[in-house]
Structures are given as C-alpha cells and as structure tokens.
C-alpha cells in the first residue's frame, strides 16, 4: 500500500505491519489537497477473490501497551502509545474471581 500526493510523489509506503501481513500507514498529511492510495498485492497479480478494506481518517491506533499485566486483585495503570489516542494512560481494575469450571456435573 502506498500514499501519493497530487504530484505523484510517494509520501508513505508499507507492505506489512510488524509481524502481520497487512499494511498499516500512519502519516501526517502535510497540506490540504488530493491524495491517492494505491492498494495491490506484492507481486501485482490481483484476483477477483482478493478482498481489501481501507479505513482512512484521524483514527485511534494503539501501537504498544505497557505493562501487559498486573495484579488480579488490584489496579494497574497502563501506558498507551500510538496515533490519535484520546488518552495515553488507563487504570484497569483487576478481578479476583475464581475461574469457572468447564466440567459437566
């Protein structure tokens, strides 16, 4: 996937996001105007059964969370990093409930 300005200059490109095969472009748009998004498979073959979904806008996108866990019976303050996030920290309440049995009586 690539993003081009009105003059055809490539502003951003991605063919996968970290260890996932789907691309993600996070780009600050420099000016108002027309932009083009190019979506294709990596070897330009294309097929009628290929499906593409695109979300464009000032969308929240979390890139990391720290810490990844906390005490089951307490509160944990979690730091969020990413794009367009309404908050950068959250306080998560732990639950100290016993696990439900999956056995039949």
Backbone bond lengths (Angstrom), bond angles and torsions (degrees), N, CA, C in turn:
res aa  C-N    CA-C-N  psi(-1)  N-CA   C-N-CA  omega(-1)  CA-C   N-CA-C  phi
1 X - - - 1.436 - - 1.520 107.44 -
2 X 1.315 115.73 139.89 1.459 120.50 -179.65 1.532 109.45 -139.43
3 X 1.329 115.09 152.79 1.455 122.18 177.09 1.519 107.82 -119.75
4 X 1.354 116.20 129.35 1.469 122.55 -178.49 1.518 110.09 -122.78
5 X 1.341 116.03 147.94 1.460 119.58 173.63 1.525 109.23 -83.68
6 X 1.338 116.75 -177.61 1.467 121.78 -176.34 1.529 113.12 -63.77
7 X 1.346 117.61 -22.35 1.465 120.98 179.15 1.532 112.24 -91.02
8 X 1.334 116.77 0.84 1.456 120.21 179.66 1.521 114.57 88.65
9 X 1.327 117.47 6.93 1.462 120.91 178.62 1.529 109.19 -77.55
10 X 1.332 116.25 130.32 1.463 120.65 178.45 1.526 109.85 -73.06
11 X 1.339 116.09 122.57 1.462 121.56 179.67 1.524 112.05 -97.52
12 X 1.326 116.79 -31.06 1.458 120.67 -178.56 1.518 109.10 -156.46
13 X 1.344 115.15 150.68 1.457 121.12 179.36 1.527 108.47 -147.61
14 X 1.320 117.04 145.10 1.465 121.49 173.49 1.520 108.26 -156.97
15 X 1.338 115.93 139.27 1.469 118.70 175.93 1.519 112.14 -115.15
16 X 1.334 117.19 -8.61 1.469 122.38 173.08 1.523 108.19 -165.25
17 X 1.323 115.49 157.71 1.464 119.42 178.77 1.514 108.31 -112.76
18 X 1.311 114.94 111.03 1.462 122.95 -178.27 1.520 109.41 53.52
19 X 1.314 118.50 -116.14 1.462 120.53 -177.90 1.523 112.71 -101.61
20 X 1.303 116.52 17.71 1.464 121.19 179.15 1.530 108.94 -109.62
21 X 1.320 117.15 146.13 1.468 119.10 -176.08 1.528 115.11 -74.13
22 X 1.328 117.74 -16.62 1.462 119.87 -177.32 1.522 111.50 -86.17
23 X 1.337 116.78 137.36 1.465 120.04 -179.17 1.530 112.47 -77.59
24 X 1.325 115.30 153.20 1.463 123.12 173.61 1.525 106.43 -138.59
25 X 1.319 116.20 124.40 1.464 120.42 176.08 1.516 108.34 -111.16
26 X 1.317 116.56 123.78 1.457 122.97 171.99 1.513 105.82 -114.51
27 X 1.313 116.17 115.61 1.458 119.77 -172.58 1.518 110.00 -144.67
28 X 1.312 116.07 134.71 1.455 119.97 172.26 1.529 107.65 -85.00
29 X 1.310 116.07 120.11 1.465 121.46 -178.26 1.527 108.02 -75.48
30 X 1.347 117.42 122.61 1.461 120.44 -172.82 1.527 115.35 -70.51
31 X 1.338 117.51 -34.05 1.462 120.73 -175.27 1.516 109.98 -148.41
32 X 1.337 115.96 161.85 1.459 119.79 170.17 1.520 107.73 -65.87
33 X 1.316 116.77 152.24 1.457 120.45 177.68 1.510 111.66 148.41
34 X 1.324 115.07 -169.17 1.460 121.15 179.86 1.515 110.31 -94.32
35 X 1.329 115.47 138.71 1.453 122.58 178.32 1.518 107.96 -132.94
36 X 1.305 116.29 153.72 1.452 121.99 -179.67 1.525 109.32 -121.89
37 X 1.323 115.99 134.54 1.457 121.81 174.30 1.521 107.32 -108.05
38 X 1.330 115.66 125.84 1.470 121.52 177.35 1.526 107.83 -103.81
39 X 1.327 115.92 126.19 1.464 121.75 177.48 1.514 107.53 -123.62
40 X 1.339 114.75 127.65 1.466 119.67 179.43 1.518 108.78 -158.48
41 X 1.319 116.47 165.78 1.457 117.97 173.50 1.526 108.43 -81.96
42 X 1.326 115.97 167.63 1.468 119.89 -170.04 1.520 114.62 -68.99
43 X 1.323 118.43 -19.07 1.474 119.37 -179.92 1.537 112.62 -117.33
44 X 1.324 116.25 21.68 1.475 123.16 175.06 1.520 113.68 56.17
45 X 1.306 119.91 30.50 1.458 119.21 -177.29 1.516 112.29 -91.61
46 X 1.332 118.86 -45.41 1.456 122.15 178.99 1.523 113.25 60.47
47 X 1.297 116.19 148.03 1.467 121.96 175.63 1.512 107.53 -153.78
48 X 1.320 115.28 158.38 1.464 119.35 -178.27 1.527 112.68 -67.50
49 X 1.326 118.85 -20.73 1.459 120.37 179.90 1.535 112.98 -92.77
50 X 1.315 119.21 2.61 1.466 121.15 174.42 1.532 107.77 -74.30
51 X 1.318 116.65 137.27 1.456 121.56 -178.39 1.521 108.46 -121.10
52 X 1.323 116.21 131.62 1.458 121.54 178.55 1.523 108.86 -125.07
53 X 1.324 115.95 136.64 1.463 121.75 173.63 1.523 106.97 -125.82
54 X 1.320 115.39 133.46 1.464 120.01 -178.20 1.522 108.59 -125.68
55 X 1.320 116.23 133.81 1.459 122.38 171.58 1.524 106.52 -117.56
56 X 1.325 116.14 123.98 1.457 121.09 -177.48 1.520 108.63 -126.28
57 X 1.309 116.63 134.49 1.450 120.30 176.84 1.509 110.87 149.78
58 X 1.303 115.54 -172.16 1.455 121.18 176.78 1.524 107.60 -86.67
59 X 1.328 115.28 72.36 1.455 122.52 -173.87 1.519 111.13 -95.47
60 X 1.349 117.54 142.45 1.465 118.86 174.66 1.522 110.24 -69.74
61 X 1.327 116.59 137.91 1.463 121.92 -179.27 1.519 108.27 -146.05
62 X 1.326 116.56 112.68 1.459 121.70 -178.69 1.524 108.83 -85.02
63 X 1.342 116.40 127.91 1.468 120.94 178.17 1.520 112.71 -104.82
64 X 1.350 117.46 -22.20 1.465 119.40 176.55 1.522 110.50 -158.57
65 X 1.341 113.68 153.35 1.456 122.79 178.27 1.526 107.00 -132.90
66 X 1.355 116.72 133.58 1.464 119.74 176.98 1.512 109.37 -145.61
67 X 1.313 118.66 132.68 1.463 128.36 -3.35 1.526 110.80 -79.89
68 X 1.326 116.08 165.92 1.460 121.91 -178.61 1.529 112.69 -83.39
69 X 1.321 118.06 -4.46 1.464 120.64 179.39 1.511 110.48 -161.05
70 X 1.320 114.86 176.55 1.446 120.54 179.73 1.511 109.59 -164.77
71 X 1.323 117.47 -178.63 1.457 120.60 -178.64 1.529 111.61 -64.89
72 X 1.318 115.65 142.81 1.466 120.62 -178.02 1.518 112.31 -68.49
73 X 1.328 117.35 -25.03 1.458 119.33 -175.40 1.526 113.62 -111.49
74 X 1.314 117.15 19.99 1.466 119.22 -177.73 1.514 112.36 -139.40
75 X 1.301 114.86 -169.62 1.465 122.39 177.84 1.521 109.16 -99.74
76 X 1.319 115.56 146.15 1.460 121.28 175.59 1.522 108.16 -130.80
77 X 1.316 116.79 127.87 1.465 120.63 174.14 1.520 107.53 -90.38
78 X 1.317 115.23 124.15 1.459 122.77 -174.83 1.524 109.00 -110.59
79 X 1.335 116.75 132.06 1.468 122.10 177.01 1.521 109.05 -95.05
80 X 1.322 116.48 131.13 1.460 123.21 179.09 1.520 109.64 -110.45
81 X 1.321 116.62 139.89 1.465 121.79 172.75 1.514 107.95 -127.24
82 X 1.325 115.97 149.50 1.452 120.21 179.61 1.513 111.56 158.87
83 X 1.318 114.99 -154.11 1.465 122.91 -177.44 1.525 109.94 -113.14
84 X 1.329 116.50 138.96 1.468 123.45 171.54 1.525 113.05 53.28
85 X 1.318 117.16 40.06 1.455 120.60 179.94 1.526 110.24 -84.57
86 X 1.342 117.77 133.83 1.459 119.38 178.88 1.532 112.80 -70.49
87 X 1.337 116.97 -24.96 1.466 122.56 176.35 1.525 108.14 -140.17
88 X 1.331 117.31 156.69 1.463 120.26 178.15 1.529 112.49 -113.22
89 X 1.340 116.65 -5.02 1.463 120.44 173.59 1.523 109.15 -138.06
90 X 1.321 114.90 147.79 1.461 122.32 175.52 1.515 107.87 -134.00
91 X 1.332 116.86 146.71 1.452 120.92 172.15 1.526 106.98 -107.27
92 X 1.327 115.11 122.37 1.458 121.84 -175.84 1.522 108.64 -108.09
93 X 1.313 116.19 129.98 1.463 121.60 177.70 1.526 109.02 -85.30
94 X 1.322 116.63 128.28 1.452 120.72 174.64 1.518 109.87 -78.31
95 X 1.305 116.22 158.41 1.464 120.81 175.37 1.515 107.50 -124.16
96 X 1.290 115.79 129.84 1.458 120.60 -178.29 1.522 108.73 -106.38
97 X 1.335 115.86 57.39 1.458 120.89 179.75 1.517 109.78 -97.92
98 X 1.323 117.45 143.20 1.466 118.02 174.15 1.515 110.12 -68.38
99 X 1.307 116.16 149.76 1.470 120.02 178.18 1.516 109.92 -70.30
100 X 1.323 115.37 143.69 1.463 119.90 178.27 1.513 109.04 -77.75
101 X 1.304 115.84 143.17 1.460 121.47 179.01 1.514 109.55 -74.79
102 X 1.321 116.97 141.71 1.461 121.05 177.66 1.519 110.96 -100.90
103 X 1.351 117.16 2.91 1.472 120.60 179.32 1.510 110.40 -81.22
104 X 1.311 115.61 147.54 1.472 120.89 174.80 1.515 109.26 -81.95
105 X 1.373 118.84 147.63 1.478 120.40 179.14 1.504 113.48 -68.40
